[in-house]
Amino acid sequence: MSDTPLNDLLESVLGAVPEPMLYLDATGTVAVTNLAACQLFGDWITGRNYATVLRQPGLLGRIEAAQSGEKGGESRFELPDTAGVTQFRVRITPLPVGPDRSLRANRVPVLLHFTDITHLREAEEMRRDFVANVSHELRTPLTAVMGFIETLRGPARSDPAAQDRFLGIMEAEARRMNRLVSDLLSLSRVESQERMRPSDEVDLSAVLDGVVAALRPAAQDSGNTLEIERHVPDGQRTVIQGDRDQLMQVFLNLAENALKYGGPNKPVTLRLVAEAGSGSMKGTVLRVDVIDRGEGIEARHIPRLTERFYRIDTHRSREMGGTGLGLAIVKHIVNRHRGRLRISSVAGQGSTFSAIFPAV
């Protein structure tokens, strides 16, 4: 069989594969590519030697071995770009050849199949960071509780005042661990449901009324006021497709944060607005702004606020009972409702957390 019909057949076969593929002939020349490979490397690679195209010693060595008659295998290929480094798993497959093998210095053609595994690497990094963060968050209260237990069994065995103080601290640390475990379970639950859109109709105005009723005592204790503003045309419904309990969780979380971090004697406003959607969110949307009048948030922190365990001020957050997971939970719930979460802040004037949902 001549190379031309073989190449025509390979072009048809490789063209049906969505991942990048290269066919290297027995001389090491890139003889056939598919569209995905051309998009990845560029059209210039056809007719070039594979070493000129790939240029990574680990991969080149595996290809050389396969062309020399060894079994195929896998290698890695990394391609840097403006967004970072894209990592590929490369499957190297030697192809059987006819009698002309001896005419080509005992070398065989090779097929390369590139699979993007960047998302797998990122997922592994996220898992590793998550485990490290959870371990760190639990280690401090556990160490404190164990230390106080040893003290109560030893030096404080006959000291009622010390016992009472230490038991109070142990209770606070146990509550902190309980909040963390509760938030971890909640985060796991909302992540598992994120692709399942809720089917119930929920009145956002009524949800906000419930949030204000639940938090008004805490607001009064800190000297704050918690109020609702409604900017909705008369007669227009404020209904979205949603899960009432999860929406309550979103706005309780945002309003509690506003009360905590806005500072004492600072009003917090929940503003409900009906407006025209933009971009992929067509038609009427309902926007809820949770507004505080605190110190504000530096712009460098805003893109990371919804990351798990990210805190602007770790010590202050822990003192106030924060677990670092609240805004991550909010983000996933808003995503489940096909909504958007926006955060804006002005130093010295306060912050606004906006959740936007398509209206029914």
C-alpha positions in Angstrom: 0.0 0.0 0.0 1.4 3.4 -0.9 1.6 6.3 1.6 -0.9 8.4 -0.3 -4.0 6.2 0.2 -2.8 5.4 3.7 -2.6 9.1 4.5 -6.0 9.7 3.0 -7.5 6.9 5.2 -5.7 8.3 8.2 -7.0 11.8 7.5 -10.6 10.5 7.5 -10.1 8.5 10.7 -8.3 11.2 12.6 -10.7 13.8 11.4 -13.5 12.0 13.3 -11.6 12.3 16.6 -12.3 15.5 18.7 -9.0 15.4 20.5 -5.7 16.4 18.9 -4.0 13.5 17.0 -0.8 13.3 15.0 0.4 10.6 12.7 4.2 10.4 12.5 5.6 8.3 9.6 8.6 6.1 9.9 11.0 9.0 9.3 9.5 10.9 12.2 7.7 13.5 10.0 4.3 14.8 11.0 2.5 13.3 8.0 -1.2 13.6 9.1 -3.0 15.8 11.6 -6.6 16.5 12.5 -8.4 19.8 13.0 -7.9 19.7 16.8 -4.2 19.3 16.4 -3.9 22.2 14.0 -5.9 24.4 16.4 -3.5 23.4 19.2 -0.2 23.6 17.4 -0.9 25.5 14.2 -1.0 24.5 10.5 2.8 24.7 10.2 3.4 21.4 11.9 2.5 19.2 8.9 5.7 18.0 7.1 7.9 18.9 10.1 9.9 16.5 12.2 8.2 15.7 15.5 11.1 16.9 17.5 10.6 20.4 16.1 7.0 20.4 17.0 7.0 18.9 20.5 10.4 19.8 22.0 9.9 18.2 25.4 12.6 15.6 26.2 10.3 13.2 28.2 7.8 12.9 25.4 10.5 12.8 22.6 12.2 9.9 24.4 9.0 7.9 24.5 8.3 8.5 20.9 11.9 7.5 19.9 11.5 4.3 21.8 8.1 3.5 20.2 9.5 4.2 16.7 12.4 1.8 17.4 10.0 -1.1 18.1 9.3 -0.8 21.8 5.7 -1.1 23.1 3.6 2.0 23.2 2.8 3.9 26.3 1.9 7.3 27.8 3.7 10.5 28.4 2.9 14.1 29.4 3.0 17.3 27.3 2.6 20.8 28.7 1.6 23.8 26.6 2.0 27.2 28.2 -0.4 30.0 27.2 -1.8 33.3 28.6 -4.2 31.4 30.9 -1.5 29.2 32.4 -0.3 25.8 31.5 -2.4 23.2 29.7 -1.4 19.7 30.5 -2.0 16.7 28.2 -1.7 13.0 28.5 -0.2 11.6 25.3 -1.0 8.1 24.2 1.8 6.8 22.0 0.9 3.9 19.7 3.3 2.2 17.2 1.5 1.1 14.1 2.2 -2.2 12.3 3.9 -1.9 8.9 4.6 -4.0 5.8 7.8 -5.3 4.2 9.2 -1.8 3.8 10.1 -1.6 7.5 13.7 -2.7 6.8 14.0 0.0 4.2 13.4 2.6 6.9 16.2 1.7 9.4 13.9 -0.6 11.4 11.6 2.3 12.4 7.8 2.3 12.5 5.1 4.9 12.2 3.6 6.2 15.4 0.2 7.6 16.3 -0.1 10.3 19.1 -3.3 11.0 20.9 -3.5 14.1 23.1 -6.0 14.3 26.0 -6.4 17.5 28.0 -6.1 16.5 31.7 -5.7 20.1 33.1 -9.1 19.8 34.8 -8.0 16.6 36.5 -4.9 18.3 37.8 -6.9 21.3 39.0 -9.4 19.0 40.7 -6.6 17.2 42.5 -5.1 20.5 43.6 -8.5 21.6 44.9 -9.0 18.4 46.8 -5.5 18.6 48.3 -6.0 22.3 49.3 -9.5 21.4 50.7 -8.1 18.6 52.9 -5.3 20.8 54.1 -7.7 23.7 55.0 -10.2 21.5 56.8 -7.3 19.9 58.8 -6.0 23.3 59.7 -9.4 24.6 60.7 -10.1 21.6 63.0 -6.6 21.3 64.4 -6.7 24.6 66.4 -10.0 24.0 68.4 -9.1 20.3 68.9 -5.7 21.2 70.3 -7.3 23.7 72.6 -9.9 21.3 73.8 -7.3 18.5 74.4 -5.1 21.0 76.3 -7.9 22.1 78.6 -8.9 18.5 79.3 -5.4 17.8 80.5 -5.5 20.9 82.6 -8.9 20.0 84.1 -7.5 16.5 85.0 -4.3 18.0 86.5 -3.6 21.5 87.9 -7.3 22.7 87.8 -8.7 19.5 89.3 -9.7 21.3 92.5 -10.1 24.9 91.1 -13.9 25.5 90.5 -13.2 29.0 89.0 -10.7 27.7 86.5 -12.9 24.8 85.7 -15.8 27.1 84.9 -13.6 29.3 82.7 -12.0 26.4 80.8 -15.3 24.6 80.2 -16.7 27.9 78.7 -13.7 28.0 76.3 -14.1 24.3 75.5 -17.8 24.9 74.7 -17.0 27.8 72.4 -14.4 25.7 70.5 -16.8 22.7 70.3 -19.5 25.1 68.8 -16.9 26.3 66.3 -16.1 22.8 65.2 -19.9 22.0 65.0 -20.4 25.1 62.8 -17.6 24.0 60.5 -18.9 20.5 60.1 -22.4 21.8 59.5 -21.1 24.2 56.8 -19.1 21.4 55.2 -22.1 19.2 55.0 -24.2 22.1 53.6 -21.5 22.9 51.0 -21.4 19.2 50.0 -25.2 19.1 49.7 -25.5 22.2 47.6 -22.6 21.2 45.3 -24.3 17.8 44.7 -27.6 19.6 43.8 -26.0 22.4 41.7 -27.0 21.0 38.3 -30.6 20.2 39.4 -32.6 23.4 39.0 -35.4 23.9 41.6 -38.9 23.6 40.3 -40.9 25.4 43.0 -42.1 29.0 42.7 -40.8 31.2 45.5 -41.7 34.8 46.4 -38.5 36.6 47.0 -40.3 39.4 48.8 -41.6 37.0 51.3 -38.2 35.4 51.7 -36.7 38.8 52.6 -39.5 39.4 55.1 -38.5 36.1 56.8 -34.9 37.1 56.9 -35.6 40.4 58.5 -37.9 38.8 61.1 -35.2 36.2 62.0 -32.3 38.7 62.3 -34.1 41.8 63.8 -33.3 40.8 67.4 -29.6 40.3 66.6 -29.6 43.6 64.7 -31.2 45.5 67.7 -28.6 44.0 70.1 -25.8 45.5 68.0 -27.6 48.8 67.6 -28.2 48.3 63.9 -31.3 48.6 61.8 -32.3 46.0 59.2 -34.7 47.3 56.5 -36.2 46.3 53.2 -36.5 48.5 50.2 -38.7 47.4 47.3 -38.4 48.9 43.8 -40.9 46.8 42.0 -43.8 48.2 39.8 -47.2 47.9 41.3 -48.9 44.5 40.5 -45.6 42.8 39.4 -44.9 39.5 41.0 -41.6 38.9 42.8 -41.5 35.2 42.1 -38.6 33.1 40.9 -38.1 29.4 40.3 -36.3 28.2 43.4 -35.8 26.4 46.7 -37.2 28.5 49.6 -34.9 27.0 52.2 -31.8 27.6 50.2 -32.8 31.1 49.3 -33.4 31.8 53.0 -29.9 30.4 53.6 -28.4 32.8 51.0 -29.9 36.0 52.4 -29.5 35.0 56.0 -25.8 34.5 55.3 -25.4 37.7 53.4 -27.4 39.8 56.0 -25.6 38.2 58.9 -22.2 39.1 57.3 -23.5 42.7 56.7 -24.4 43.0 60.4 -21.2 41.5 61.6 -18.7 43.3 59.3 -20.6 46.5 58.8 -20.0 47.4 62.4 -22.3 48.5 65.2 -24.9 51.3 64.7 -24.7 50.9 61.0 -27.9 50.3 59.0 -28.2 47.2 56.7 -30.5 47.4 53.7 -32.0 44.6 51.7 -33.1 46.1 48.4 -35.4 44.2 46.0 -35.3 45.5 42.4 -37.1 44.3 39.2 -35.2 45.2 36.1 -34.5 44.1 32.5 -32.0 41.3 32.2 -28.8 41.5 30.1 -26.5 39.1 28.4 -27.5 35.4 28.7 -30.2 36.4 31.3 -33.1 37.6 29.1 -36.4 39.0 30.2 -37.2 40.4 33.7 -34.8 39.7 36.5 -35.1 40.2 40.3 -32.1 41.6 42.0 -31.6 41.6 45.8 -28.8 43.9 47.1 -27.6 43.3 50.6 -25.9 46.7 51.5 -23.8 47.5 54.6 -22.2 50.8 55.5 -18.9 49.3 56.9 -15.3 49.8 56.1 -15.6 48.2 52.7 -13.4 45.6 51.0 -10.2 46.2 49.1 -10.6 45.4 45.4 -7.8 42.8 45.5 -9.9 40.6 47.8 -13.2 40.7 45.9 -12.5 38.1 43.2 -11.5 35.5 45.9 -14.3 36.1 48.4 -16.3 33.0 47.3 -13.3 30.7 47.6 -13.5 28.0 50.3 -11.8 29.2 53.5 -10.8 32.5 52.0 -10.8 35.2 54.7 -9.8 38.9 54.5 -9.0 38.9 58.2 -8.6 35.4 59.6 -8.5 36.3 63.2 -11.5 38.7 63.1 -13.5 36.1 61.1 -12.9 33.3 63.6 -13.6 35.6 66.6 -17.0 36.3 65.0 -17.7 32.6 64.4 -17.0 32.5 60.7 -16.0 29.3 59.0 -14.8 30.7 55.7 -17.4 28.7 53.8 -20.5 30.9 53.9 -19.9 32.8 50.6 -18.9 29.5 48.8 -22.2 28.1 49.8 -24.0 31.3 48.7 -22.2 31.1 45.3 -23.3 27.4 44.7 -26.9 28.1 45.7 -27.1 31.1 43.4 -25.6 29.0 40.5 -28.2 26.3 41.2 -30.9 28.9 40.7 -29.3 30.0 37.4 -28.5 33.3 38.9 -25.5 35.6 39.3 -23.6 36.9 42.3 -22.0 40.3 42.1 -19.9 42.0 44.8 -19.0 45.7 44.8 -17.4 47.8 47.5 -16.0 51.3 48.2 -13.4 51.8 50.9 -15.0 53.6 53.8 -18.5 53.5 52.4 -19.5 49.8 52.6 -20.2 46.8 50.4 -23.0 45.5 48.3 -23.6 41.8 47.6 -26.1 41.3 44.8 -27.9 38.1 43.9 -29.7 38.3 40.5 -32.3 35.7 39.4 -34.6 35.3 36.3 -38.2 36.2 37.3 -41.1 33.8 36.6 
